[in-house]
Amino acid sequence: MEKLKRRIFEIISKAGEDDGASTVFDWLIMSLIGLSILTIILDSFQDIHARCATLFQVLEIITVIVFTLEYILRIWTADLLYPDARHPRLKYCLSFMALIDLLAILPFYLPFLSADLRFLRMMRLFRLFRLLRVLKLGRYFDALQVIVRVIRTSGPQLIMSVVLCFFVMLFSAIIMYEVENPVQPEQFPNVMASLWWAMCTLTTVGYGDVYPVTGIGRFFASVISLVGIGIIAIPTGIIAAGFSKAINRENERNLLEDMSDEELLALQGKVTRQLSRRGYTPIISREPDGERPEQKE
């Protein structure tokens, strides 16, 4: 049983270069994800829905069955994924990808819990979670994993930039309410309504449905528009810097893997000399006659 469990874990994990079964499984999951998203799009056309509703339902059932089996197998083999964890299955269930797996299949099972019409109408909103299936592709594409790592690493800075954007929008909404409410009580009836204008202005969308008409209001609107350009650039710059660091680390890793033994030994010598200049004592040295490295005290 343990041998079977390890083999299943190898198959459902990202495929290696020589693992045909795992490669087939990966392509099956990716194909079902693409088919599921395509089904959601085509089902929105009334004429196609009328002709292919049964086919779409069958495809949805097949997709959910496969995704459910995958989710159960990943929970079963979680101890191989987290061998040092005290509760590996709980740790997996609370991981980001496991939550995506659960939300991808949950809308299919929730309607069976109740026949109440209000509950079923609410379930139509939960069907949007099916779109999260596209995030399951993150297991199979390194680029998507890089995006997740960058956002996770830059999380505190991104949160602070969002908080800053919110306070700037709130401050702008209060100013425009005080300035424009006496002249346009219908357009700026309260601060929350003015917040819509502030959001459109700071994000440089500018729908034009609400705009200031007073001189001082237009002045503040111009200033807020210029501030909005800089505010929006803050999270963009944070993410761009994170991507730059991640790409540089990946390039350095690939460079080391492509280096020959002679180049690695030369690099080791340079690192050793640099550490010696900084006061560190080398731990491993290579004998000139090619003998095994000796551990120094």
C-alpha positions in Angstrom: 0.0 0.0 0.0 2.8 2.4 0.8 4.4 1.7 -2.5 1.1 2.4 -4.3 0.7 5.6 -2.3 4.1 6.9 -3.3 3.5 6.1 -6.9 0.2 7.9 -6.9 2.0 10.9 -5.3 4.5 10.9 -8.1 1.8 10.8 -10.7 -0.3 13.6 -9.3 2.8 15.8 -8.7 4.4 17.8 -11.4 5.8 15.4 -14.0 9.4 14.6 -14.3 11.1 14.3 -17.7 10.9 10.5 -17.8 7.5 9.9 -16.0 5.0 9.2 -18.8 2.0 8.5 -16.5 2.5 11.8 -14.6 2.8 13.7 -17.9 -0.5 12.2 -19.1 -2.1 13.1 -15.8 -0.9 16.7 -16.0 -2.1 17.1 -19.6 -5.5 15.5 -18.6 -6.0 18.1 -15.7 -4.9 21.0 -17.9 -7.2 19.9 -20.7 -10.2 19.6 -18.4 -9.5 23.0 -17.0 -9.4 24.5 -20.5 -12.6 22.6 -21.4 -14.3 23.7 -18.3 -13.6 27.4 -18.9 -14.7 27.0 -22.5 -17.9 25.4 -21.4 -18.7 28.3 -19.1 -18.1 30.8 -21.9 -20.2 28.9 -24.5 -23.0 28.2 -21.9 -23.6 32.0 -21.7 -24.9 32.0 -25.3 -28.6 31.3 -25.2 -28.8 29.5 -28.6 -25.8 27.3 -27.8 -27.2 26.6 -24.3 -30.5 25.5 -25.7 -28.9 23.0 -28.0 -26.0 21.8 -25.8 -27.3 22.1 -22.3 -27.2 18.3 -21.7 -23.7 18.0 -23.1 -22.5 20.8 -20.9 -24.0 19.1 -17.8 -22.3 15.8 -18.7 -18.9 17.6 -19.2 -19.3 19.4 -15.9 -20.1 16.1 -14.1 -17.0 14.4 -15.6 -14.8 17.4 -14.8 -16.0 17.6 -11.2 -15.5 13.8 -10.7 -11.9 14.0 -11.9 -11.2 17.1 -9.9 -12.8 15.5 -6.8 -10.7 12.4 -7.1 -7.6 14.5 -7.6 -8.4 16.5 -4.4 -9.0 13.3 -2.4 -5.7 11.8 -3.6 -3.8 14.9 -2.8 -5.2 14.8 0.7 -4.3 11.1 1.0 -0.7 11.7 -0.1 -0.2 14.9 1.9 2.2 13.2 4.3 4.6 12.6 1.4 4.3 16.3 0.4 4.9 17.5 4.0 6.9 14.7 5.7 8.0 16.8 8.6 4.6 18.3 9.4 2.7 17.2 12.5 -0.6 17.3 10.7 0.3 17.1 7.0 -3.3 16.7 5.7 -4.5 19.7 7.6 -1.6 21.7 6.4 -2.4 20.7 2.8 -6.1 21.5 3.2 -5.2 25.0 4.4 -2.7 25.7 1.6 -3.5 28.0 -1.2 -3.7 25.4 -4.0 -5.8 23.1 -1.8 -8.3 25.9 -1.2 -8.4 26.5 -5.0 -9.1 22.8 -5.6 -11.9 22.9 -3.1 -13.5 26.1 -4.4 -13.3 24.6 -7.9 -15.6 21.7 -7.1 -17.7 23.2 -4.2 -20.3 24.9 -6.4 -21.3 21.5 -7.9 -22.1 19.9 -4.5 -23.6 22.9 -2.6 -27.1 22.7 -4.3 -27.5 19.1 -2.9 -27.5 20.5 0.6 -30.8 22.4 0.3 -33.8 22.6 -2.0 -34.7 26.1 -0.9 -35.2 28.4 -3.9 -33.4 31.3 -2.2 -30.5 29.1 -1.5 -30.4 27.8 -5.1 -30.5 31.4 -6.4 -27.6 32.3 -4.2 -25.7 29.2 -5.6 -25.7 30.9 -9.0 -23.2 33.4 -7.6 -21.1 30.5 -6.3 -20.9 29.1 -9.8 -18.4 32.0 -10.4 -15.9 29.9 -8.3 -15.7 27.5 -11.2 -13.5 30.2 -12.9 -10.9 29.6 -10.1 -10.1 26.3 -11.9 -7.8 28.2 -14.1 -5.6 28.9 -11.1 -5.0 25.1 -10.8 -2.7 25.6 -13.8 -0.3 27.2 -11.3 0.9 23.7 -10.5 2.1 23.1 -14.0 3.6 26.5 -15.1 6.6 27.9 -13.4 5.7 31.4 -14.6 2.4 31.3 -12.5 4.4 30.1 -9.5 6.7 33.0 -9.9 3.7 35.4 -9.8 2.4 33.8 -6.6 5.9 34.0 -5.0 6.3 37.6 -5.9 2.9 38.6 -4.6 3.5 36.6 -1.4 7.0 38.2 -0.9 5.7 41.7 -1.6 2.6 41.2 0.5 3.3 43.8 3.3 4.4 46.5 0.8 1.3 45.8 -1.4 -1.0 46.0 1.6 0.5 49.3 2.7 0.1 50.7 -0.8 -3.5 49.7 -0.9 -4.1 51.3 2.5 -2.4 54.5 1.2 -4.6 54.5 -1.9 -7.8 54.1 0.2 -6.9 57.0 2.5 -6.0 59.2 -0.5 -9.4 58.3 -2.1 -11.2 59.0 1.2 -9.5 62.3 1.7 -10.3 63.3 -1.9 -13.9 62.3 -1.5 -14.3 64.4 1.6 -12.7 67.5 -0.1 -15.0 67.2 -3.2 -18.1 66.7 -1.0 -17.3 69.8 1.0 -16.6 71.8 -2.2 -19.2 70.5 -4.7 -22.2 69.5 -2.4 -23.6 73.0 -2.1 -23.6 73.4 -5.9 -24.4 69.7 -7.0 -26.3 68.0 -4.1 -27.5 65.4 -6.5 -24.1 64.4 -7.8 -22.2 64.7 -4.4 -25.0 63.9 -1.9 -22.6 62.4 0.7 -19.0 61.3 1.2 -19.7 57.7 0.1 -21.2 58.9 -3.2 -18.2 61.2 -3.6 -16.0 58.2 -3.1 -17.1 56.8 -6.5 -15.8 60.0 -8.2 -12.5 59.8 -6.2 -12.0 56.2 -7.2 -12.6 56.9 -10.9 -10.3 59.9 -10.8 -7.4 58.3 -8.9 -7.5 55.2 -11.1 -7.5 57.6 -14.1 -10.7 55.9 -15.5 -12.8 59.1 -15.6 -16.2 57.9 -16.7 -17.5 61.5 -16.8 -20.8 60.7 -15.1 -19.8 62.8 -12.1 -17.5 65.8 -12.3 -16.9 69.1 -10.5 -18.2 72.4 -11.9 -16.8 75.0 -9.4 -13.4 76.5 -9.9 -12.0 75.3 -6.7 -13.5 71.9 -7.3 -11.8 71.7 -10.7 -8.5 72.7 -9.1 -8.6 70.0 -6.6 -9.7 67.5 -9.2 -6.6 68.4 -11.3 -4.4 67.9 -8.3 -6.1 64.6 -7.4 -5.7 63.3 -11.0 -2.0 64.0 -10.9 -1.7 62.3 -7.5 -3.6 59.4 -8.8 -0.9 58.7 -11.4 1.7 58.3 -8.7 -0.5 56.4 -6.3 -1.4 53.7 -9.0 2.3 53.4 -9.9 3.3 52.4 -6.3 1.9 48.8 -6.4 3.0 48.5 -10.0 6.6 49.4 -9.1 6.6 47.0 -6.1 5.4 44.1 -8.3 7.9 45.0 -11.1 10.8 45.1 -8.6 9.7 41.7 -7.2 9.6 40.2 -10.7 13.1 41.6 -11.4 14.5 40.0 -8.3 12.8 36.7 -9.0 14.0 36.6 -12.6 17.6 37.5 -11.6 17.6 34.7 -9.0 16.3 32.2 -11.6 19.0 33.3 -14.1 21.7 32.9 -11.5 20.4 29.4 -10.6 20.4 28.5 -14.3 23.9 30.0 -14.8 25.3 27.8 -11.9 23.7 24.7 -13.4 25.2 25.4 -16.8 28.8 26.1 -15.5 31.5 23.5 -16.0 33.4 21.9 -13.1 36.4 24.1 -13.8 34.2 27.3 -13.7 32.6 26.2 -10.5 36.0 25.6 -8.8 37.2 29.0 -10.0 34.0 30.6 -8.6 34.5 28.6 -5.3 38.0 30.0 -5.1 36.8 33.6 -5.5 34.1 33.1 -2.9 36.6 31.6 -0.5 39.0 34.5 -0.9 36.3 37.1 -0.5 35.0 35.4 2.7 38.6 35.3 4.0 38.9 39.0 3.5 35.8 39.5 5.6 37.2 37.4 8.4 35.4 34.1 7.8 37.4 30.8 8.0 36.9 28.4 5.0 35.2 25.2 6.2 35.9 23.0 3.1 39.1 23.0 1.1 40.1 21.0 -2.0 43.5 19.2 -1.9 45.6 19.9 -5.0 46.2 16.2 -5.6 42.5 15.6 -6.2 41.8 13.9 -2.8 38.5 14.3 -1.1 37.7 17.6 0.6 38.8 17.8 4.2 36.6 19.2 7.0 38.4 21.8 9.0 37.7 22.7 12.6 
